[in-house]
Amino acid sequence: MPTDQTNQKEKIPVKQHSGADDRDLAHKLDVTGWALFFIWLGIAFLLNLSVGISMLGIGVITLVMQGIRIQKKIKTEVFWVVIGILFVLGGLWELFRPDVPLVSIVLIIAGIALLLSTLRKKTS
């Protein structure tokens, strides 16, 4: 007959997340993201980094924080994903300075996305 100690050794602990745990982790991630943002801005100002590098760093921080949310199975904030992408695009645009203005490209992409969203929706 197995003892209680044997049974305890055979059991694999499973950590169950509660809604409160997820909210606490989400809050910690938010605070961490803001802390990294301010640290990055301080570094950018201190080292007199270009606007492009500064924007690129902000975009990377924003996207990494949302990636961690995905990895931890916490609700991803689409708004911040879009902001992160825009900062990365803006930073790259500022660094490489192509002849085409960024605002024109963003407007075209936004228009195409809106058109595609209407075509994909099912009518009732």
N, CA, C and O atoms as a MOPAC input file, in Angstrom:
PM7 MOZYME 1SCF
protein

 N      0.83200 1    -1.17300 1     0.00000 1
 C      0.00000 1     0.00000 1     0.00000 1
 C      0.88700 1     1.25000 1     0.00000 1
 O      1.74800 1     1.38300 1     0.87000 1
 N      0.69800 1     2.16900 1    -0.95600 1
 C      1.56200 1     3.34700 1    -1.02200 1
 C      1.27600 1     4.31100 1     0.11900 1
 O      0.14900 1     4.42700 1     0.60000 1
 N      2.32100 1     4.99000 1     0.53100 1
 C      2.17400 1     5.98400 1     1.59200 1
 C      1.80900 1     7.32100 1     0.97900 1
 O      1.83300 1     7.49800 1    -0.23900 1
 N      1.47000 1     8.25700 1     1.85100 1
 C      1.13500 1     9.60100 1     1.38000 1
 C      2.31700 1    10.26000 1     0.69700 1
 O      2.14000 1    11.02300 1    -0.25200 1
 N      3.54000 1     9.96700 1     1.17900 1
 C      4.72800 1    10.56200 1     0.57900 1
 C      4.90600 1    10.07600 1    -0.85000 1
 O      5.29300 1    10.85500 1    -1.72000 1
 N      4.63000 1     8.80000 1    -1.10800 1
 C      4.75900 1     8.26900 1    -2.46500 1
 C      3.74900 1     8.95100 1    -3.37700 1
 O      4.07000 1     9.34400 1    -4.49900 1
 N      2.53500 1     9.08400 1    -2.88300 1
 C      1.50500 1     9.73500 1    -3.69900 1
 C      1.88200 1    11.17500 1    -4.00700 1
 O      1.64800 1    11.65000 1    -5.11800 1
 N      2.46100 1    11.87500 1    -3.04200 1
 C      2.83600 1    13.25400 1    -3.25600 1
 C      3.96400 1    13.36100 1    -4.27400 1
 O      4.00800 1    14.31500 1    -5.05000 1
 N      4.87000 1    12.39800 1    -4.27900 1
 C      5.97000 1    12.44100 1    -5.23200 1
 C      5.48300 1    12.20500 1    -6.65600 1
 O      6.05100 1    12.73700 1    -7.61000 1
 N      4.43200 1    11.40700 1    -6.79600 1
 C      3.93200 1    11.06900 1    -8.12700 1
 C      3.09600 1    12.19200 1    -8.72900 1
 O      2.95400 1    12.28000 1    -9.94800 1
 N      2.55200 1    13.03600 1    -7.88500 1
 C      1.71700 1    14.12100 1    -8.37500 1
 C      2.57900 1    15.22100 1    -8.96700 1
 O      3.61000 1    15.59200 1    -8.40600 1
 N      2.15300 1    15.72800 1   -10.08500 1
 C      2.83800 1    16.85100 1   -10.73100 1
 C      2.04000 1    18.10200 1   -10.41700 1
 O      0.85900 1    18.19100 1   -10.75300 1
 N      2.68000 1    19.06900 1    -9.77200 1
 C      1.93100 1    20.28500 1    -9.43500 1
 C      1.57100 1    21.06100 1   -10.69700 1
 O      2.39500 1    21.26700 1   -11.58800 1
 N      0.34000 1    21.47400 1   -10.73600 1
 C     -0.14500 1    22.26900 1   -11.86200 1
 C     -0.54400 1    23.62300 1   -11.31800 1
 O     -1.40600 1    23.72800 1   -10.44600 1
 N      0.08500 1    24.65000 1   -11.83600 1
 C     -0.23900 1    25.99800 1   -11.38600 1
 C     -1.45700 1    26.48300 1   -12.15400 1
 O     -1.46200 1    26.53800 1   -13.38300 1
 N     -2.46600 1    26.82600 1   -11.41100 1
 C     -3.67400 1    27.34500 1   -12.02500 1
 C     -3.69300 1    28.85100 1   -11.85000 1
 O     -3.46300 1    29.36400 1   -10.75500 1
 N     -3.96700 1    29.55100 1   -12.93400 1
 C     -4.00800 1    31.00600 1   -12.89100 1
 C     -5.43000 1    31.45300 1   -12.60200 1
 O     -6.39400 1    30.94100 1   -13.17300 1
 N     -5.53100 1    32.38900 1   -11.73100 1
 C     -6.82500 1    33.00100 1   -11.49200 1
 C     -6.87100 1    34.31900 1   -12.25000 1
 O     -5.84800 1    34.79500 1   -12.74100 1
 N     -8.02900 1    34.89500 1   -12.34200 1
 C     -8.16200 1    36.19100 1   -12.99300 1
 C     -7.34300 1    37.25400 1   -12.28300 1
 O     -6.78900 1    38.15400 1   -12.91500 1
 N     -7.27200 1    37.14000 1   -10.94700 1
 C     -6.49500 1    38.11400 1   -10.17300 1
 C     -5.01100 1    37.98700 1   -10.48300 1
 O     -4.30600 1    38.99200 1   -10.56700 1
 N     -4.52700 1    36.74400 1   -10.65500 1
 C     -3.12300 1    36.53700 1   -11.01500 1
 C     -2.81400 1    37.17400 1   -12.36600 1
 O     -1.78000 1    37.82100 1   -12.53500 1
 N     -3.71400 1    36.98800 1   -13.32200 1
 C     -3.51400 1    37.56100 1   -14.65300 1
 C     -3.52100 1    39.08700 1   -14.60600 1
 O     -2.71500 1    39.73800 1   -15.27100 1
 N     -4.42800 1    39.64700 1   -13.82200 1
 C     -4.48700 1    41.11400 1   -13.71100 1
 C     -3.21600 1    41.64900 1   -13.05400 1
 O     -2.68600 1    42.68300 1   -13.45900 1
 N     -2.73400 1    40.93600 1   -12.03800 1
 C     -1.51300 1    41.35700 1   -11.35100 1
 C     -0.32500 1    41.29900 1   -12.30700 1
 O      0.48500 1    42.22600 1   -12.34700 1
 N     -0.21600 1    40.21500 1   -13.07600 1
 C      0.87500 1    40.08600 1   -14.04100 1
 C      0.74600 1    41.13700 1   -15.13800 1
 O      1.74500 1    41.72800 1   -15.54500 1
 N     -0.46700 1    41.37500 1   -15.61700 1
 C     -0.68400 1    42.39500 1   -16.64700 1
 C     -0.26700 1    43.76700 1   -16.12600 1
 O      0.34900 1    44.55100 1   -16.84900 1
 N     -0.60400 1    44.05200 1   -14.87200 1
 C     -0.21400 1    45.33700 1   -14.26900 1
 C      1.30900 1    45.44500 1   -14.18100 1
 O      1.87900 1    46.48700 1   -14.50200 1
 N      1.96400 1    44.36900 1   -13.74700 1
 C      3.43000 1    44.37800 1   -13.65300 1
 C      4.05900 1    44.57800 1   -15.03100 1
 O      5.05000 1    45.29700 1   -15.16700 1
 N      3.48900 1    43.94900 1   -16.04200 1
 C      4.00900 1    44.13600 1   -17.40400 1
 C      3.81900 1    45.57200 1   -17.87100 1
 O      4.70700 1    46.14100 1   -18.50700 1
 N      2.67400 1    46.16000 1   -17.56300 1
 C      2.42700 1    47.56000 1   -17.93700 1
 C      3.45100 1    48.48400 1   -17.27600 1
 O      4.03700 1    49.34500 1   -17.93200 1
 N      3.65800 1    48.29600 1   -15.97900 1
 C      4.60900 1    49.13700 1   -15.25100 1
 C      6.02000 1    48.93000 1   -15.79800 1
 O      6.77100 1    49.89200 1   -15.96200 1
 N      6.38000 1    47.67700 1   -16.08100 1
 C      7.70300 1    47.37900 1   -16.63800 1
 C      7.88400 1    48.06000 1   -17.99200 1
 O      8.94100 1    48.62400 1   -18.27600 1
 N      6.84300 1    48.00300 1   -18.82800 1
 C      6.90900 1    48.65600 1   -20.13400 1
 C      7.12000 1    50.15200 1   -20.02000 1
 O      7.93700 1    50.72700 1   -20.74100 1
 N      6.38400 1    50.78500 1   -19.11400 1
 C      6.55400 1    52.23000 1   -18.91500 1
 C      7.93100 1    52.54900 1   -18.35900 1
 O      8.54900 1    53.54000 1   -18.74800 1
 N      8.41600 1    51.70800 1   -17.44300 1
 C      9.75400 1    51.93500 1   -16.88400 1
 C     10.81500 1    51.85200 1   -17.98400 1
 O     11.71100 1    52.69300 1   -18.05400 1
 N     10.70600 1    50.83500 1   -18.83900 1
 C     11.66000 1    50.69700 1   -19.93900 1
 C     11.56200 1    51.87500 1   -20.91300 1
 O     12.57100 1    52.33500 1   -21.44700 1
 N     10.34300 1    52.35100 1   -21.13500 1
 C     10.12700 1    53.50700 1   -22.00200 1
 C     10.87300 1    54.72700 1   -21.46600 1
 O     11.58400 1    55.39800 1   -22.21500 1
 N     10.71500 1    55.02000 1   -20.16500 1
 C     11.38000 1    56.19200 1   -19.58000 1
 C     12.89700 1    56.01600 1   -19.53300 1
 O     13.64600 1    56.96700 1   -19.75400 1
 N     13.34000 1    54.80000 1   -19.24600 1
 C     14.78700 1    54.53900 1   -19.25000 1
 C     15.34500 1    54.75700 1   -20.64900 1
 O     16.39100 1    55.38300 1   -20.81800 1
 N     14.63700 1    54.23400 1   -21.65600 1
 C     15.10100 1    54.39200 1   -23.04700 1
 C     15.13300 1    55.86400 1   -23.44500 1
 O     16.09600 1    56.31900 1   -24.06100 1
 N     14.08300 1    56.61300 1   -23.09500 1
 C     14.07700 1    58.04000 1   -23.43000 1
 C     15.23100 1    58.76900 1   -22.76000 1
 O     15.87100 1    59.62300 1   -23.37400 1
 N     15.49900 1    58.43100 1   -21.49300 1
 C     16.62600 1    59.04500 1   -20.79700 1
 C     17.94200 1    58.74600 1   -21.49200 1
 O     18.77800 1    59.63500 1   -21.65500 1
 N     18.13000 1    57.49900 1   -21.90300 1
 C     19.34700 1    57.11600 1   -22.62500 1
 C     19.43700 1    57.86000 1   -23.95000 1
 O     20.49700 1    58.36200 1   -24.32200 1
 N     18.30100 1    57.92700 1   -24.66200 1
 C     18.28600 1    58.60000 1   -25.96700 1
 C     18.64700 1    60.07900 1   -25.82400 1
 O     19.40900 1    60.61400 1   -26.62900 1
 N     18.10100 1    60.73800 1   -24.80100 1
 C     18.42700 1    62.15200 1   -24.58100 1
 C     19.87800 1    62.31900 1   -24.13000 1
 O     20.58000 1    63.21800 1   -24.59500 1
 N     20.31600 1    61.45600 1   -23.23000 1
 C     21.66300 1    61.55400 1   -22.69100 1
 C     22.72500 1    61.35900 1   -23.77500 1
 O     23.73300 1    62.06500 1   -23.81100 1
 N     22.47800 1    60.38800 1   -24.65700 1
 C     23.43700 1    60.09300 1   -25.72900 1
 C     23.15700 1    60.87100 1   -27.01000 1
 O     23.86200 1    60.71800 1   -28.00700 1
 N     22.11700 1    61.70800 1   -26.97300 1
 C     21.75100 1    62.51400 1   -28.13200 1
 C     21.52700 1    61.63900 1   -29.37800 1
 O     22.02800 1    61.93200 1   -30.46400 1
 N     20.75400 1    60.55100 1   -29.18400 1
 C     20.45700 1    59.64600 1   -30.29200 1
 C     19.50900 1    60.31900 1   -31.28100 1
 O     18.76200 1    61.22900 1   -30.92300 1
 N     19.55200 1    59.86200 1   -32.50900 1
 C     18.67700 1    60.43100 1   -33.53100 1
 C     17.21700 1    60.07400 1   -33.23000 1
 O     16.92400 1    59.15300 1   -32.46700 1
 N     16.33400 1    60.82100 1   -33.84500 1
 C     14.90000 1    60.57000 1   -33.68400 1
 C     14.55100 1    59.17200 1   -34.18300 1
 O     13.72600 1    58.48400 1   -33.58100 1
 N     15.17300 1    58.75400 1   -35.27700 1
 C     14.90400 1    57.44000 1   -35.83700 1
 C     15.25000 1    56.31600 1   -34.88000 1
 O     14.46300 1    55.38800 1   -34.69600 1
 N     16.43000 1    56.39400 1   -34.26500 1
 C     16.84900 1    55.37400 1   -33.30200 1
 C     15.93500 1    55.40200 1   -32.08300 1
 O     15.56000 1    54.35300 1   -31.55900 1
 N     15.58000 1    56.59200 1   -31.63700 1
 C     14.69400 1    56.72600 1   -30.47200 1
 C     13.33400 1    56.09400 1   -30.75000 1
 O     12.81500 1    55.34300 1   -29.92400 1
 N     12.76200 1    56.39300 1   -31.89900 1
 C     11.46600 1    55.82800 1   -32.26200 1
 C     11.55300 1    54.31900 1   -32.41300 1
 O     10.65800 1    53.59200 1   -31.98200 1
 N     12.62000 1    53.85500 1   -33.01900 1
 C     12.81200 1    52.41700 1   -33.20200 1
 C     12.85100 1    51.71400 1   -31.84400 1
 O     12.22600 1    50.66800 1   -31.67200 1
 N     13.57200 1    52.27700 1   -30.88900 1
 C     13.64900 1    51.69700 1   -29.55500 1
 C     12.30000 1    51.65500 1   -28.86300 1
 O     11.95900 1    50.65900 1   -28.22600 1
 N     11.53300 1    52.72500 1   -28.98000 1
 C     10.20000 1    52.76800 1   -28.36900 1
 C      9.30800 1    51.70100 1   -28.99800 1
 O      8.57400 1    51.00400 1   -28.29800 1
 N      9.37600 1    51.57800 1   -30.31400 1
 C      8.57800 1    50.56400 1   -31.00000 1
 C      8.95500 1    49.15300 1   -30.58200 1
 O      8.08300 1    48.31000 1   -30.37100 1
 N     10.24200 1    48.89400 1   -30.46200 1
 C     10.70200 1    47.56400 1   -30.05500 1
 C     10.24000 1    47.25800 1   -28.63000 1
 O      9.75700 1    46.15700 1   -28.36500 1
 N     10.38100 1    48.20500 1   -27.72000 1
 C      9.93000 1    47.99900 1   -26.33600 1
 C      8.43700 1    47.67700 1   -26.31700 1
 O      8.00400 1    46.74800 1   -25.63600 1
 N      7.66300 1    48.44400 1   -27.06100 1
 C      6.21200 1    48.25400 1   -27.09000 1
 C      5.85000 1    46.87900 1   -27.63400 1
 O      5.00200 1    46.19000 1   -27.06600 1
 N      6.48700 1    46.47500 1   -28.72900 1
 C      6.17700 1    45.17600 1   -29.32300 1
 C      6.65700 1    44.01600 1   -28.46100 1
 O      5.97900 1    42.99200 1   -28.37200 1
 N      7.80500 1    44.16000 1   -27.83100 1
 C      8.30500 1    43.09500 1   -26.94800 1
 C      7.35400 1    42.91000 1   -25.76200 1
 O      7.06500 1    41.77900 1   -25.37200 1
 N      6.87500 1    43.99900 1   -25.19400 1
 C      5.95600 1    43.88500 1   -24.05900 1
 C      4.65600 1    43.18800 1   -24.48300 1
 O      4.10400 1    42.40000 1   -23.71600 1
 N      4.17400 1    43.46600 1   -25.67100 1
 C      2.97100 1    42.78000 1   -26.15100 1
 C      3.27500 1    41.31600 1   -26.47600 1
 O      2.42600 1    40.44600 1   -26.28400 1
 N      4.48600 1    41.05000 1   -26.96600 1
 C      4.89200 1    39.66600 1   -27.21100 1
 C      4.94100 1    38.85600 1   -25.92600 1
 O      4.56700 1    37.68300 1   -25.91800 1
 N      5.39300 1    39.46100 1   -24.85100 1
 C      5.40500 1    38.78300 1   -23.55000 1
 C      3.97400 1    38.49300 1   -23.10700 1
 O      3.70100 1    37.43400 1   -22.54100 1
 N      3.05900 1    39.43400 1   -23.36400 1
 C      1.64900 1    39.19200 1   -23.03500 1
 C      1.13000 1    37.96000 1   -23.78200 1
 O      0.41100 1    37.13900 1   -23.21300 1
 N      1.49800 1    37.83800 1   -25.05400 1
 C      1.07100 1    36.67300 1   -25.84000 1
 C      1.65900 1    35.40200 1   -25.23000 1
 O      0.95700 1    34.40600 1   -25.05400 1
 N      2.93800 1    35.44600 1   -24.91500 1
 C      3.61800 1    34.27700 1   -24.35300 1
 C      2.99500 1    33.86300 1   -23.01600 1
 O      2.87100 1    32.67000 1   -22.73700 1
 N      2.60600 1    34.82600 1   -22.19600 1
 C      2.02500 1    34.53900 1   -20.87500 1
 C      0.51300 1    34.31800 1   -20.94500 1
 O     -0.14400 1    34.14800 1   -19.91800 1
 N     -0.03400 1    34.32400 1   -22.17000 1
 C     -1.46300 1    34.11800 1   -22.39100 1
 C     -2.33400 1    35.15300 1   -21.66700 1
 O     -3.37300 1    34.84100 1   -21.08600 1
 N     -1.86000 1    36.38700 1   -21.73400 1
 C     -2.61600 1    37.52300 1   -21.20900 1
 C     -3.13600 1    38.29200 1   -22.41400 1
 O     -2.46700 1    38.36800 1   -23.44500 1
 N     -4.31800 1    38.85700 1   -22.28600 1
 C     -4.93300 1    39.57800 1   -23.39700 1
 C     -3.96900 1    40.61300 1   -23.98900 1
 O     -3.43800 1    41.46800 1   -23.28000 1
 N     -3.76100 1    40.51300 1   -25.28500 1
 C     -2.89600 1    41.43700 1   -26.00300 1
 C     -3.69000 1    42.70000 1   -26.31600 1
 O     -4.86800 1    42.64000 1   -26.66800 1
 N     -3.03600 1    43.81600 1   -26.18400 1
 C     -3.68200 1    45.08600 1   -26.46400 1
 C     -3.34100 1    45.50200 1   -27.89600 1
 O     -2.23200 1    45.95500 1   -28.17800 1
 N     -4.31200 1    45.34200 1   -28.79000 1
 C     -4.10500 1    45.59800 1   -30.21400 1
 C     -3.66000 1    47.04100 1   -30.45100 1
 O     -2.83300 1    47.30200 1   -31.32500 1
 N     -4.20200 1    47.96600 1   -29.68100 1
 C     -3.81800 1    49.36400 1   -29.82000 1
 C     -2.30400 1    49.51200 1   -29.69100 1
 O     -1.67500 1    50.19200 1   -30.50300 1
 N     -1.70700 1    48.87000 1   -28.66200 1
 C     -0.27000 1    49.00500 1   -28.43600 1
 C      0.55100 1    48.25400 1   -29.47300 1
 O      1.68700 1    48.63600 1   -29.75400 1
 N     -0.00500 1    47.19400 1   -30.04400 1
 C      0.68700 1    46.51000 1   -31.14500 1
 C      0.77900 1    47.45600 1   -32.34100 1
 O      1.83000 1    47.57500 1   -32.97000 1
 N     -0.33200 1    48.12600 1   -32.64900 1
 C     -0.35500 1    49.07900 1   -33.76400 1
 C      0.61100 1    50.23200 1   -33.49200 1
 O      1.36300 1    50.63600 1   -34.37900 1
 N      0.59200 1    50.75800 1   -32.27300 1
 C      1.49800 1    51.85400 1   -31.91300 1
 C      2.95000 1    51.39900 1   -32.05700 1
 O      3.78000 1    52.13200 1   -32.59400 1
 N      3.25400 1    50.20000 1   -31.58300 1
 C      4.61200 1    49.66800 1   -31.69500 1
 C      5.05800 1    49.54600 1   -33.14200 1
 O      6.17900 1    49.91400 1   -33.49100 1
 N      4.17600 1    49.02800 1   -33.97500 1
 C      4.49600 1    48.89400 1   -35.40400 1
 C      4.72800 1    50.25900 1   -36.02800 1
 O      5.66000 1    50.43900 1   -36.81100 1
 N      3.87700 1    51.22500 1   -35.68100 1
 C      4.03100 1    52.57200 1   -36.23700 1
 C      5.34800 1    53.21700 1   -35.79200 1
 O      6.01100 1    53.89000 1   -36.58200 1
 N      5.72400 1    53.01100 1   -34.52600 1
 C      7.00700 1    53.55500 1   -34.06200 1
 C      8.18400 1    52.89500 1   -34.77400 1
 O      9.14500 1    53.57100 1   -35.14200 1
 N      8.11600 1    51.58700 1   -34.97100 1
 C      9.19700 1    50.90200 1   -35.69700 1
 C      9.26400 1    51.41000 1   -37.13100 1
 O     10.34500 1    51.71900 1   -37.63400 1
 N      8.10600 1    51.49600 1   -37.79400 1
 C      8.08600 1    52.01400 1   -39.16900 1
 C      8.59700 1    53.44900 1   -39.22800 1
 O      9.39800 1    53.79500 1   -40.09700 1
 N      8.13100 1    54.27500 1   -38.30500 1
 C      8.57500 1    55.67000 1   -38.27600 1
 C     10.07300 1    55.78100 1   -38.03100 1
 O     10.74800 1    56.60600 1   -38.64700 1
 N     10.59000 1    54.95300 1   -37.13400 1
 C     12.02200 1    54.96100 1   -36.85200 1
 C     12.83800 1    54.53200 1   -38.06100 1
 O     13.84000 1    55.16200 1   -38.40000 1
 N     12.40200 1    53.45000 1   -38.71100 1
 C     13.10700 1    52.99500 1   -39.91500 1
 C     13.01200 1    54.03400 1   -41.02700 1
 O     13.97800 1    54.28000 1   -41.74900 1
 N     11.83500 1    54.63900 1   -41.15200 1
 C     11.63400 1    55.66500 1   -42.18200 1
 C     12.57500 1    56.84500 1   -41.93800 1
 O     13.18400 1    57.37200 1   -42.86900 1
 N     12.68100 1    57.24600 1   -40.68000 1
 C     13.55200 1    58.37200 1   -40.32600 1
 C     15.02400 1    58.02800 1   -40.57800 1
 O     15.80100 1    58.88100 1   -41.00600 1
 N     15.39900 1    56.78300 1   -40.31100 1
 C     16.79500 1    56.36800 1   -40.49000 1
 C     17.18900 1    56.27400 1   -41.96100 1
 O     18.26800 1    56.72000 1   -42.35100 1
 N     16.31000 1    55.69500 1   -42.77500 1
 C     16.66400 1    55.44000 1   -44.17400 1
 C     16.18700 1    56.52200 1   -45.13000 1
 O     16.63700 1    56.57300 1   -46.27400 1
 N     15.30100 1    57.37000 1   -44.69200 1
 C     14.81100 1    58.52500 1   -45.45300 1
 C     14.48300 1    58.22300 1   -46.92600 1
 O     15.10700 1    58.78600 1   -47.82600 1
 N     13.51600 1    57.34500 1   -47.16800 1
 C     13.12600 1    57.09100 1   -48.55600 1
 C     12.42100 1    58.31000 1   -49.14500 1
 O     11.97500 1    59.20100 1   -48.42200 1
 N     12.33400 1    58.32700 1   -50.45000 1
 C     11.74100 1    59.46700 1   -51.15100 1
 C     10.22700 1    59.57000 1   -50.95600 1
 O      9.66300 1    60.65700 1   -51.07400 1
 N      9.57300 1    58.46000 1   -50.66200 1
 C      8.12400 1    58.44900 1   -50.50800 1
 C      7.77000 1    58.86400 1   -49.08000 1
 O      8.33100 1    58.32000 1   -48.12800 1
 N      6.85000 1    59.81800 1   -48.91300 1
 C      6.48500 1    60.25000 1   -47.56000 1
 C      5.71800 1    59.14600 1   -46.80500 1
 O      4.83500 1    58.49700 1   -47.36500 1
 N      6.06800 1    58.95200 1   -45.54800 1
 C      5.47500 1    57.89600 1   -44.71800 1
 C      3.97800 1    58.06700 1   -44.55900 1
 O      3.23800 1    57.08400 1   -44.59400 1
 N      3.52100 1    59.28800 1   -44.38700 1
 C      2.09200 1    59.52400 1   -44.16900 1
 C      1.28400 1    59.00600 1   -45.35500 1
 O      0.21400 1    58.42800 1   -45.16700 1
 N      1.77800 1    59.20400 1   -46.56300 1
 C      1.07200 1    58.71200 1   -47.75500 1
 C      0.93900 1    57.19900 1   -47.72700 1
 O     -0.12800 1    56.65700 1   -48.01700 1
 N      2.02100 1    56.51900 1   -47.37900 1
 C      2.00400 1    55.06300 1   -47.32800 1
 C      1.05000 1    54.57100 1   -46.24400 1
 O      0.28600 1    53.63300 1   -46.47300 1
 N      1.08600 1    55.19200 1   -45.06700 1
 C      0.20300 1    54.78800 1   -43.96300 1
 C     -1.25300 1    54.99100 1   -44.34800 1
 O     -2.09200 1    54.14300 1   -44.04800 1
 N     -1.56600 1    56.09000 1   -45.00200 1
 C     -2.94700 1    56.34400 1   -45.42800 1
 C     -3.42200 1    55.30700 1   -46.44700 1
 O     -4.55600 1    54.83400 1   -46.37600 1
 N     -2.55400 1    54.96000 1   -47.38900 1
 C     -2.90900 1    53.94700 1   -48.39200 1
 C     -3.15400 1    52.60200 1   -47.71300 1
 O     -4.13300 1    51.92000 1   -48.01900 1
 N     -2.27300 1    52.22000 1   -46.79600 1
 C     -2.41800 1    50.94000 1   -46.09000 1
 C     -3.69700 1    50.93700 1   -45.25500 1
 O     -4.41800 1    49.94000 1   -45.22600 1
 N     -3.98100 1    52.05400 1   -44.57400 1
 C     -5.20500 1    52.15000 1   -43.76800 1
 C     -6.44200 1    52.00400 1   -44.65100 1
 O     -7.39000 1    51.31100 1   -44.28200 1
 N     -6.43600 1    52.64700 1   -45.80200 1
 C     -7.56700 1    52.53900 1   -46.72800 1
 C     -7.76100 1    51.12400 1   -47.23400 1
 O     -8.88800 1    50.63100 1   -47.28900 1
 N     -6.67700 1    50.46800 1   -47.60300 1
 C     -6.75900 1    49.07700 1   -48.06800 1
 C     -7.27300 1    48.17900 1   -46.94900 1
 O     -8.10300 1    47.30300 1   -47.19400 1
 N     -6.78700 1    48.38500 1   -45.71900 1
 C     -7.23000 1    47.57300 1   -44.58700 1
 C     -8.72900 1    47.75100 1   -44.34600 1
 O     -9.43700 1    46.78100 1   -44.07600 1
 N     -9.20900 1    48.99800 1   -44.44300 1
 C    -10.64600 1    49.23900 1   -44.27100 1
 C    -11.46400 1    48.54600 1   -45.35900 1
 O    -12.49100 1    47.92900 1   -45.07600 1
 N    -11.00200 1    48.65300 1   -46.60600 1
 C    -11.70800 1    47.97900 1   -47.70000 1
 C    -11.74700 1    46.47200 1   -47.50000 1
 O    -12.78900 1    45.84200 1   -47.68200 1
 N    -10.62200 1    45.90000 1   -47.12800 1
 C    -10.56500 1    44.45800 1   -46.90700 1
 C    -11.45400 1    44.03200 1   -45.75100 1
 O    -12.05800 1    42.96100 1   -45.79300 1
 N    -11.53600 1    44.86100 1   -44.72400 1
 C    -12.38000 1    44.51200 1   -43.57100 1
 C    -13.85100 1    44.48800 1   -43.96100 1
 O    -14.61300 1    43.68000 1   -43.42900 1
 N    -14.26500 1    45.35800 1   -44.88000 1
 C    -15.67700 1    45.34800 1   -45.29900 1
 C    -15.95400 1    44.15600 1   -46.20100 1
 O    -17.05800 1    43.61200 1   -46.18100 1
 N    -14.98500 1    43.74700 1   -46.98200 1
 C    -15.18800 1    42.60900 1   -47.85800 1
 C    -15.20000 1    41.30000 1   -47.08500 1
 O    -15.85200 1    40.34600 1   -47.50800 1
 N    -14.50700 1    41.23400 1   -45.98400 1
 C    -14.41200 1    39.99200 1   -45.20900 1
 C    -15.59100 1    39.78500 1   -44.28500 1
 O    -15.86100 1    38.65200 1   -43.88500 1
 N    -16.31000 1    40.85400 1   -43.92800 1
 C    -17.44700 1    40.72400 1   -43.02600 1
 C    -18.60600 1    40.04300 1   -43.73500 1
 O    -18.90600 1    40.32900 1   -44.89400 1
 N    -19.24300 1    39.14700 1   -43.01900 1
 C    -20.41800 1    38.47400 1   -43.56200 1
 C    -21.63000 1    39.36000 1   -43.33200 1
 O    -21.78100 1    39.95900 1   -42.26700 1
 N    -22.47900 1    39.43700 1   -44.32400 1
 C    -23.70200 1    40.24000 1   -44.18100 1
 C    -24.76500 1    39.37900 1   -43.51900 1
 O    -24.82500 1    38.16900 1   -43.73500 1
 N    -25.61600 1    40.02400 1   -42.69900 1
 C    -26.66600 1    39.27900 1   -41.97400 1
 C    -27.88200 1    39.11500 1   -42.83400 1
 O    -28.86800 1    38.51700 1   -42.40200 1

